[in-house]
């Protein structure tokens, strides 16, 4: 289809809903997210070409998702994102990969919650990824399933549509919780203050 780029632009607009100013820090954040987890399971180059097509299309890029920004503001922002993507070539392996959340019900059925994230689901989604909605035990959950550079696979989980609290689950009981949380923070950019371990792990976490 001639305008397949519209879905990609909408995905980017979603990540801007909390940003009043599209400054260099926002360019850096959005570029990082796009390179770590391309929208709609696209290849990173396919996503780049879609954004390029949008910029060159002449179409109005204004979006009701991020209505505080004009179409020209978004076009200029996308130009800057594309330029930043170019400076980062060749694109290295990302610090984390977003996995298909529909693996969650089976592979994380017995996974323990090791921490909670002190941020609502919309802020988390805008920051590191887009949620999948899945069913488990007769309930619907919004899930962000990630594979960290450390090899750990973690799931951010919240009741479907709820703001929070957002739980962080890990399926390997033999892996120290502190090691998982360190790997999670290193990969995603969350701070120690934003990640709140459960149980005895909280004491070790507070010690650094």
C-alpha positions in Angstrom: 0.0 0.0 0.0 1.2 3.5 -0.8 0.9 4.8 2.8 2.1 2.0 5.0 4.2 4.6 6.8 1.2 6.0 8.6 1.2 3.1 11.1 4.9 3.8 11.9 4.3 7.5 12.3 1.4 6.7 14.7 3.6 4.5 16.7 6.2 7.3 17.0 3.4 9.8 17.9 2.4 7.5 20.8 5.8 7.8 22.3 5.5 11.6 22.3 2.2 11.9 24.2 3.9 13.2 27.4 6.5 15.5 25.6 5.8 19.2 25.3 9.1 20.0 23.7 10.6 17.8 21.0 14.2 18.5 22.0 17.4 16.6 21.5 16.8 14.4 24.5 13.5 13.2 23.0 15.2 12.5 19.7 17.7 10.4 21.5 15.1 8.5 23.5 12.8 7.8 20.5 15.8 6.8 18.3 17.0 4.4 21.0 13.5 2.8 21.3 13.1 2.5 17.5 16.5 0.7 17.1 15.9 -1.6 20.1 12.4 -2.7 19.1 11.2 -1.7 15.6 7.5 -1.1 15.4 5.1 -3.9 14.3 8.0 -6.4 14.1 9.5 -4.5 11.1 13.1 -4.8 10.3 15.0 -1.7 11.4 15.8 -0.7 7.8 12.1 -1.2 6.9 11.1 1.1 9.7 13.7 3.7 8.6 12.4 3.7 5.1 8.8 4.1 6.3 9.8 7.2 8.3 11.7 8.6 5.3 8.7 8.0 3.1 6.5 9.9 5.6 8.9 12.9 5.8 9.1 13.1 2.0 5.4 12.5 1.4 4.1 16.1 1.8 1.2 14.7 3.8 0.0 16.3 7.0 1.7 14.3 9.8 -0.4 15.8 12.7 -1.8 13.1 14.9 -4.6 13.0 17.5 -2.4 10.8 19.6 0.1 13.6 20.2 -2.2 16.5 19.4 0.0 19.1 21.1 2.4 18.9 18.1 1.7 20.2 14.7 2.3 18.2 11.5 5.3 20.3 10.7 6.7 19.8 14.2 6.4 16.0 13.8 8.0 16.1 10.3 10.9 18.1 11.7 11.2 15.7 14.6 11.2 12.7 12.2 14.0 14.3 10.1 16.1 14.6 13.2 15.4 11.0 14.3 16.4 9.8 10.8 19.6 11.9 11.0 20.4 10.4 14.4 19.7 6.9 13.1 22.2 7.5 10.3 24.9 8.7 12.7 24.5 5.4 14.6 25.1 3.1 11.6 26.0 0.3 11.5 23.4 -0.4 14.1 24.7 -2.5 16.9 22.9 -5.2 18.8 20.5 -3.5 21.1 20.7 -3.7 25.0 17.3 -5.4 24.9 14.9 -6.9 22.5 11.1 -6.9 22.7 9.7 -10.4 22.4 6.2 -11.6 21.4 4.1 -11.1 24.5 1.9 -14.0 23.6 4.6 -16.3 24.9 3.8 -15.0 28.4 0.9 -17.2 29.4 2.9 -20.4 28.9 6.5 -19.5 29.6 5.8 -17.2 32.5 2.9 -19.1 34.1 4.8 -19.8 37.3 7.2 -16.9 37.2 7.6 -14.9 40.4 7.2 -11.2 40.6 10.6 -9.9 41.7 10.0 -6.2 41.7 7.6 -3.4 40.8 8.2 -0.4 38.6 7.4 3.0 40.2 5.8 4.3 37.0 2.5 3.9 35.3 2.0 1.7 32.3 1.6 4.6 29.8 4.9 6.2 30.8 6.6 2.8 30.6 5.1 2.1 27.2 6.3 5.5 25.9 9.7 4.9 27.3 10.7 1.3 26.3 8.0 -0.4 24.4 4.4 -1.2 23.3 2.2 -3.6 25.3 0.7 -6.9 24.1 -2.6 -7.9 25.7 -2.8 -11.6 26.6 -5.0 -13.9 28.6 -3.9 -15.9 31.6 -6.0 -17.6 34.2 -9.2 -16.2 32.8 -7.9 -12.6 33.1 -6.5 -10.1 30.6 -3.0 -8.7 31.1 -0.9 -6.1 29.4 2.6 -7.5 28.9 6.0 -6.2 27.8 8.3 -9.2 27.3 12.0 -8.4 27.0 15.2 -10.3 26.4 18.0 -8.4 28.0 21.6 -8.3 26.7 22.5 -10.4 29.7 20.2 -13.2 28.3 17.6 -12.8 31.0 14.0 -12.7 29.9 11.7 -10.6 31.9 8.0 -9.6 31.7 6.5 -6.3 32.8 2.9 -7.1 33.7 -0.2 -5.1 34.6 -3.9 -5.8 34.5 -5.2 -4.9 31.0 -5.9 -1.2 30.8 -4.8 -0.5 34.4 -2.4 2.3 35.2 -0.4 0.1 37.6 1.2 -1.1 39.7 3.4 -2.8 37.1 5.1 -6.0 38.2 8.4 -7.3 36.9 8.6 -11.1 36.6 11.5 -13.4 35.9 11.1 -17.1 35.2 14.5 -18.5 36.4 14.4 -19.2 40.1 18.1 -20.1 40.1 19.2 -16.6 38.9 19.9 -14.1 41.8 17.2 -11.4 41.8 19.8 -8.6 42.3 21.7 -9.8 39.1 18.5 -9.7 37.1 17.6 -6.2 38.3 21.0 -4.9 37.6 20.8 -6.3 34.1 17.3 -4.8 33.7 18.4 -1.3 34.7 21.5 -1.4 32.6 19.6 -2.4 29.5 16.5 -0.2 29.9 17.8 2.9 31.6 15.5 2.6 34.6 17.0 3.9 37.8 17.4 2.0 41.1 14.8 4.4 42.6 12.3 3.4 39.9 12.8 -0.4 40.4 11.4 -1.6 43.8 12.3 -5.2 44.6 10.0 -7.4 46.6 10.9 -9.2 49.8 14.5 -9.7 51.0 15.9 -8.5 47.7 14.9 -5.0 48.6 17.5 -4.9 51.4 20.3 -6.1 49.1 19.1 -3.6 46.4 19.3 -0.7 48.9 22.9 -1.6 49.6 23.9 -1.1 46.0 
